[in-house]
Amino acid sequence: MDAYDEGSKARHLPDGPDGSLPEGPASAGSTPDSTPSADRESVGQESTGQESVPQHHDSQTPTAQTPGPQALGPQAPAADPPVPVPVPTPTGIASLPLRSQVVAALALAVVAVVACVHLGMVFLHVAPSNTVTKQHGRAIDDWIYPEFEQNWKLFAPNPLQQNIDVQVRAQVRGADGGITETGWYDLSALDGAAIDGNLLPSHTQQNELRRAWDFYIGTHDNDNRPVGLRGDLSQRYLRRIVVLRLDREGAGGKGAVVESVQVRSRTTNVPPPKWSEEQVSDTPVLRELPWWTVPEEDVTDARTEASAG
């Protein structure tokens, strides 16, 4: 042994004849860690019954690494740039110039006020008598009649079961200055003929004459005397309508002028159904009004309407 070995305090096992470790049981001072690695491997194989797998500790053996972006699959496409949100274009009144917006707002305000006033007038007209209607009844009637008249006939316990035809005849002055009396014009029948087969009949054809007659008999008694303050108004309204209708029908011929008119109603009962035992008269009932002198303004209005039509 060299000096290094002699001075070494390292523990040495006895050498065998060929320099290998002696066979036999381990010495008392040996520990399990002193068993050769080959023997430990063989002991492990016998105890587990499995073949040993050689372990390589080569420095070039690849080690587990975190997969890169390419190992995860195809690269995701880049996100598109954000699309700008379009600003909505103003519509309606907002799209108009400032001056037009002001005019439109004022027009809407006027319409709203008129609508509220109209609803209030109709409500006061159909409502029971109260302090407001007693003090301002004339103003309410002037607003309602005759165009916006309201009634409850639709809900009457005994609805109307009669046909009422409004007829008129006139005394006309011809071009030669002579006065001629025409026959009776059945204005209701003319309106019915205009409505029959018409998908969109006008409001005047359906209601103007009928409402004018209802207005008149509602403000006059059976002797044709006016009742209340609206009697004269209803008479003038009915007279003007029949004068316009006579001019439209060419009463008296070309160039004739209506001097006076007379209106009457012809009322007949609607026959009951065959299964009913009700008995009603089929004789017409006539109600003739007195002759009315036609003022010049009514004749002028009739000619104006005829020329406009």
PERATA-V423860 format. One record per pair of residues at least 4 apart in sequence whose C-alpha atoms are under 7 Angstrom apart, sorted by the first residue. I is the first residue (numbers start at 1). J is the second residue. If there is no record, write none. Layout:
# PERATA-V423860
[[I	J] [I	J]]
This chain:
# PERATA-V423860
[[1	5] [1	6] [2	6] [3	7] [4	8] [15	19] [15	20] [15	21] [15	22] [16	20] [16	21] [16	22] [26	30] [30	34] [35	39] [35	40] [36	40] [37	41] [38	42] [39	43] [40	44] [41	45] [42	46] [43	47] [44	48] [45	49] [45	50] [45	51] [45	52] [67	71] [67	72] [68	72] [70	74] [70	75] [90	94] [90	95] [91	95] [93	101] [96	100] [96	101] [97	101] [98	102] [99	103] [100	104] [101	105] [102	106] [103	107] [104	108] [105	109] [106	110] [107	111] [108	112] [109	113] [110	114] [111	115] [112	116] [113	117] [114	118] [115	119] [116	120] [117	121] [118	122] [119	123] [120	124] [121	125] [121	140] [122	126] [123	127] [124	133] [125	140] [126	150] [129	133] [129	134] [130	134] [131	135] [132	136] [133	137] [136	140] [137	141] [138	142] [139	143] [140	144] [141	145] [144	148] [144	149] [145	149] [152	156] [153	159] [154	159] [161	269] [161	270] [162	267] [162	268] [162	269] [162	270] [163	267] [163	268] [163	269] [163	270] [164	265] [164	266] [164	267] [164	268] [165	186] [165	188] [165	265] [165	266] [165	267] [166	186] [166	187] [166	188] [166	264] [166	265] [166	266] [167	184] [167	185] [167	186] [167	187] [167	263] [167	264] [167	265] [168	184] [168	185] [168	186] [168	261] [168	262] [168	263] [168	264] [169	182] [169	183] [169	184] [169	185] [169	261] [169	262] [169	263] [170	181] [170	182] [170	258] [170	260] [170	261] [170	262] [171	179] [171	180] [171	181] [171	182] [171	258] [171	259] [171	260] [171	261] [172	179] [172	180] [172	181] [172	252] [172	256] [172	257] [172	258] [172	259] [173	177] [173	178] [173	179] [173	180] [173	256] [173	257] [173	258] [173	259] [174	178] [174	179] [174	252] [174	255] [174	256] [174	257] [175	255] [175	256] [182	252] [186	190] [187	191] [188	192] [189	193] [190	194] [191	195] [191	205] [191	206] [192	196] [195	201] [195	205] [201	205] [202	206] [203	207] [204	208] [207	211] [208	212] [209	213] [210	214] [211	215] [212	216] [212	237] [212	238] [213	217] [213	238] [214	218] [215	219] [215	234] [216	220] [216	234] [216	235] [219	226] [219	227] [219	228] [219	230] [219	231] [220	224] [220	225] [220	226] [220	227] [220	231] [221	225] [221	226] [221	227] [224	289] [226	231] [226	232] [227	231] [230	234] [231	235] [232	236] [233	237] [234	238] [235	239] [236	240] [237	241] [238	242] [239	243] [240	244] [240	298] [241	245] [242	246] [243	247] [243	302] [244	248] [244	302] [245	249] [246	250] [246	251] [247	251] [247	302] [248	306] [250	254] [252	256] [259	293] [259	294] [260	291] [260	292] [260	293] [260	294] [261	291] [261	292] [261	293] [262	289] [262	290] [262	291] [262	292] [263	288] [263	289] [264	286] [264	287] [264	288] [264	289] [265	286] [265	287] [265	288] [266	284] [266	285] [266	286] [266	287] [267	284] [267	285] [267	286] [268	282] [268	283] [268	284] [268	285] [269	280] [269	281] [269	282] [272	276] [272	278] [294	298] [295	299] [296	300] [297	301] [298	302] [299	303] [300	304] [301	305] [302	306] [303	307] [304	308] [305	309]]
